[in-house]
Amino acid sequence: MLNIVVCLKQVPGTTEVEIDSERGTLKREGVESRVNAYDLHALELAVTLKKEHGGSITVLSMGPPQAEAVIKEAYALGADRGILLSDRKFAGADTLATSFTLAQAIKKLGMPDLVLTGMQTSDGDTAQVGPALAELLGIPHVSYVRRCIEARPGHSVTVEAEMSDCTERLRVSLPCLLTCTREVGRLRLLSYRLLVATQDKPLEIWSYEDLKPADGEEFFGLDGSPTRVEKVFPPSFEQQREVWEAPARELAERMLGKLEELKVL
């Protein structure tokens, strides 16, 4: 049997998000949101492993109260237990503070066999939380996992991971952490029947008081974040259009010249 923890994040479902100019963070309250896609693939892997070997799946998410929707969706997809880490003291966390908060929650749960995360999030794209979380937990990790070849409960997992120029096959002892690509598990359609059936399933909400360490060393929220974002702004999209009319040869020469001017060639 495998005891699996999956970390899920709620991310904006739109690019029309307001920025908190003082904190340098996104204003997430009241914004259309969805589960980070890579995290859903990690959950699919967890469900597959549970079917093959038995065990349990606990999902963790950190965010405002509206992030309860992440847990509800995870229940419909096969999660057994859901915990939302929600407290104003967690707000504004950078990747280190986020990893620290998740690590405190996992330590409170007790070390699982597997911790699964998406390889990155669509709102930050740092790919830092998974490896940092493994370091804080003191367990090995593999990033960019595309396939779980074999799982041996109580012993190890064998996986394929994407490198920059190759694919590696690795065997890692348990407990360990894997960050998952889209290839690791094919997403199923969310069943409305299961969503309704699990809607009233209770979830747990843990606050700062539940997670503060006994030794007093804390890295929670904005105050516990060693990095600060100086400026956050939505990307600008500029389009220019030119219409050329000429014989084909002349058009080809002009196109070549334009590409060289833009340093595309």
Phi, psi and omega per residue, in radians:
M1 nan 2.620 -3.119
L2 -2.153 2.231 3.021
N3 -1.663 1.983 -2.993
I4 -2.068 2.368 2.992
V5 -1.980 2.265 3.099
V6 -2.039 2.230 3.117
C7 -1.657 2.169 -3.126
L8 -2.073 2.563 3.091
K9 -2.240 2.431 3.028
Q10 -1.566 2.194 -3.103
V11 -2.111 2.749 3.110
P12 -1.046 2.393 3.098
G13 -1.616 0.191 -3.116
T14 -2.587 2.764 3.061
T15 -1.501 -0.150 -3.130
E16 -1.489 1.286 -3.093
V17 -2.095 2.339 3.111
E18 -1.345 2.665 -3.116
I19 -1.928 2.349 2.992
D20 -1.427 1.814 -3.026
S21 -1.138 -0.521 -3.125
E22 -1.324 -0.730 -3.102
R23 -1.558 -0.383 -3.063
G24 1.253 0.576 -3.119
T25 -2.217 2.894 3.100
L26 -1.391 2.498 3.018
K27 -1.516 1.821 -2.991
R28 -1.595 -0.393 -3.092
E29 -1.114 2.261 3.081
G30 1.365 0.081 -3.117
V31 -1.623 2.441 3.048
E32 -0.966 2.223 -3.019
S33 -2.325 2.889 3.086
R34 -2.676 2.956 3.098
V35 -1.352 2.376 3.083
N36 -0.956 2.242 -2.995
A37 -1.037 -0.756 -3.131
Y38 -1.081 -0.597 3.125
D39 -1.157 -0.610 3.101
L40 -1.117 -0.646 3.093
H41 -1.164 -0.655 3.072
A42 -1.088 -0.708 3.105
L43 -1.124 -0.672 3.107
E44 -1.073 -0.703 3.093
L45 -1.096 -0.740 3.128
A46 -1.042 -0.762 -3.133
V47 -1.109 -0.722 3.116
T48 -1.087 -0.795 -3.130
L49 -1.146 -0.631 3.106
K50 -1.147 -0.701 3.110
K51 -1.101 -0.646 -3.081
E52 -1.374 -0.621 -2.972
H53 -2.158 -0.107 -3.060
G54 1.361 3.051 3.135
G55 2.158 -2.670 -3.084
S56 -2.523 2.716 3.119
I57 -2.163 2.123 3.029
T58 -1.949 2.271 3.089
V59 -1.862 2.437 3.107
L60 -2.080 2.406 3.022
S61 -2.490 2.507 3.096
M62 -2.019 2.258 -3.135
G63 2.951 -3.049 3.100
P64 -1.237 2.996 -3.103
P65 -0.921 -0.543 -3.114
Q66 -1.128 -0.288 3.117
A67 -1.238 -0.063 3.018
E68 -0.984 -0.496 -3.139
A69 -1.058 -0.543 3.107
V70 -1.096 -0.777 -3.129
I71 -1.151 -0.748 -3.131
K72 -1.051 -0.727 3.114
E73 -1.163 -0.686 3.134
A74 -1.115 -0.628 3.080
Y75 -1.052 -0.769 -3.114
A76 -1.162 -0.402 -3.130
L77 -1.619 -0.103 3.041
G78 2.217 0.043 3.116
A79 -1.266 2.571 -3.122
D80 -1.684 -0.560 -3.066
R81 -2.468 2.472 -3.126
G82 -2.314 2.370 -3.124
I83 -2.299 2.206 3.076
L84 -1.834 2.187 3.081
L85 -1.637 1.836 -3.005
S86 -2.417 2.069 3.121
D87 -2.902 2.511 3.134
R88 -1.057 -0.441 3.124
K89 -1.238 -0.255 3.094
F90 -1.541 -0.199 -3.018
A91 -1.204 2.582 3.076
G92 1.346 0.255 -3.076
A93 -1.191 2.421 2.971
D94 -1.481 -2.970 -3.051
T95 -1.162 -0.602 3.122
L96 -1.190 -0.825 -3.136
A97 -1.131 -0.639 3.075
T98 -1.106 -0.808 3.133
S99 -1.092 -0.690 -3.140
F100 -1.111 -0.772 -3.131
T101 -1.104 -0.794 3.108
L102 -1.094 -0.678 3.141
A103 -1.118 -0.719 3.108
Q104 -1.069 -0.687 3.138
A105 -1.167 -0.745 -3.134
I106 -1.163 -0.666 3.085
K107 -1.110 -0.644 3.103
K108 -1.160 -0.647 3.102
L109 -1.203 -0.559 -2.957
G110 1.782 2.422 -3.014
M111 -1.063 2.133 3.093
P112 -1.418 3.077 3.044
D113 -1.305 -0.697 -3.075
L114 -2.358 2.402 2.939
V115 -2.020 2.195 -3.115
L116 -2.068 2.374 3.050
T117 -2.376 2.855 2.942
G118 -1.245 2.771 -3.087
M119 -1.214 -0.400 3.113
Q120 -2.943 3.054 3.091
T121 -2.005 2.707 -3.086
S122 -1.321 -0.285 -3.131
D123 -1.674 -0.286 -3.129
G124 -2.133 -0.692 3.117
D125 1.024 0.443 -3.113
T126 -1.444 -0.513 -3.075
A127 1.033 0.499 -3.073
Q128 -1.754 -0.496 -2.989
V129 -1.112 -0.779 -3.127
G130 -0.987 -1.017 3.120
P131 -1.047 -0.684 3.130
A132 -1.139 -0.678 3.114
L133 -1.094 -0.769 3.107
A134 -1.058 -0.714 3.134
E135 -1.110 -0.753 -3.139
L136 -1.185 -0.509 3.103
L137 -1.475 -0.251 -3.132
G138 1.264 0.605 -3.138
I139 -2.171 2.732 3.093
P140 -1.227 2.786 3.101
H141 -2.552 2.785 3.007
V142 -2.288 2.248 3.120
S143 -1.704 2.748 3.066
Y144 1.014 0.803 3.119
V145 -1.309 2.253 -3.134
R146 -1.893 -0.290 3.134
R147 -2.783 2.402 3.010
C148 -1.734 1.952 -3.052
I149 -1.404 -0.745 -3.088
E150 -2.674 2.447 3.027
A151 -2.151 2.246 3.118
R152 -2.083 1.653 -3.087
P153 -0.891 2.340 -3.122
G154 1.435 -0.045 -3.068
H155 -2.295 -1.232 -3.001
S156 -2.845 2.968 2.935
V157 -2.227 2.570 3.054
T158 -2.001 2.224 -3.027
V159 -2.356 2.828 2.936
E160 -1.867 2.324 -3.122
A161 -2.214 2.469 3.136
E162 -1.432 2.166 2.993
M163 -1.809 3.106 -3.099
S164 -1.135 -0.554 -3.066
D165 -2.297 0.168 -3.116
C166 -2.875 3.075 3.018
T167 -2.022 2.273 -3.130
E168 -1.873 2.545 3.005
R169 -1.863 2.181 -3.021
L170 -2.311 2.500 3.004
R171 -1.937 2.216 -3.052
V172 -2.181 2.355 3.127
S173 -1.299 2.625 3.087
L174 -1.582 2.562 -0.006
P175 -1.342 2.659 3.111
C176 -2.658 3.015 3.125
L177 -2.145 2.402 3.091
L178 -2.163 2.328 2.966
T179 -1.784 2.360 -2.858
C180 -1.959 2.432 3.019
T181 -1.556 3.125 3.128
R182 -1.180 -0.413 -3.061
E183 -1.334 -0.217 -2.977
V184 -1.267 -0.456 3.141
G185 -2.773 2.209 -3.116
R186 -1.338 2.189 -3.063
L187 -1.218 2.382 3.023
R188 -1.621 2.747 3.048
L189 -1.207 2.393 3.118
L190 -1.216 2.122 -3.092
S191 -1.389 2.149 3.094
Y192 -1.103 -0.641 3.135
R193 -1.076 -0.798 3.139
L194 -1.222 -0.593 3.115
L195 -1.094 -0.745 3.109
V196 -1.198 -0.724 -3.087
A197 -1.133 -0.529 -3.085
T198 -1.795 0.056 -3.040
Q199 -1.039 -0.606 -3.095
D200 -1.650 0.101 3.117
K201 -1.167 2.245 -3.034
P202 -1.240 2.589 3.016
L203 -2.166 2.809 -3.118
E204 -1.819 2.488 3.065
I205 -2.056 2.069 3.135
W206 -1.853 2.374 -3.112
S207 -1.892 -3.057 3.084
Y208 -0.986 -0.720 -3.111
E209 -1.096 -0.497 3.130
D210 -1.353 -0.400 -2.978
L211 -2.011 -0.188 -3.060
K212 -1.068 2.308 -3.077
P213 -1.273 2.632 -3.115
A214 -1.232 -0.486 -3.081
D215 -1.435 -0.062 3.058
G216 1.502 -0.168 3.130
E217 -1.415 2.077 -3.027
E218 -2.277 2.499 3.022
F219 -2.391 1.143 -3.122
F220 -1.843 2.432 2.974
G221 1.026 -2.779 -3.085
L222 -1.118 -0.695 -3.121
D223 -1.145 -0.501 -3.141
G224 -1.685 0.197 -3.099
S225 -1.712 2.090 -3.141
P226 -1.297 -0.227 3.128
T227 -1.938 2.601 3.096
R228 -2.255 2.413 3.082
V229 -1.559 2.085 -3.113
E230 -1.249 -0.644 -3.077
K231 -2.704 2.354 3.049
V232 -2.201 2.301 -3.131
F233 -2.649 2.596 3.108
P234 -1.203 2.547 3.137
P235 -1.160 2.541 3.087
S236 -1.671 2.479 -3.141
F237 -2.044 2.020 3.132
E238 -2.035 2.325 3.125
Q239 -2.181 2.394 3.070
Q240 -2.168 2.496 -3.097
R241 -2.295 2.305 3.053
E242 -2.192 2.410 3.096
V243 -1.956 2.105 -3.138
W244 -1.953 2.405 3.043
E245 -2.254 2.068 -3.100
A246 -3.007 2.942 3.046
P247 -1.040 2.743 -3.036
A248 -0.977 -0.763 -3.110
R249 -1.090 -0.785 -3.134
E250 -1.123 -0.714 3.108
L251 -1.078 -0.702 3.130
A252 -1.105 -0.733 3.138
E253 -1.147 -0.720 3.128
R254 -1.153 -0.677 3.108
M255 -1.120 -0.746 3.107
L256 -1.075 -0.751 3.123
G257 -1.107 -0.680 3.139
K258 -1.149 -0.725 3.127
L259 -1.123 -0.676 3.088
E260 -1.183 -0.635 3.111
E261 -1.120 -0.689 3.127
L262 -1.424 -0.027 3.123
K263 1.075 0.585 3.030
V264 -1.398 -0.548 3.091
L265 -1.823 nan nan
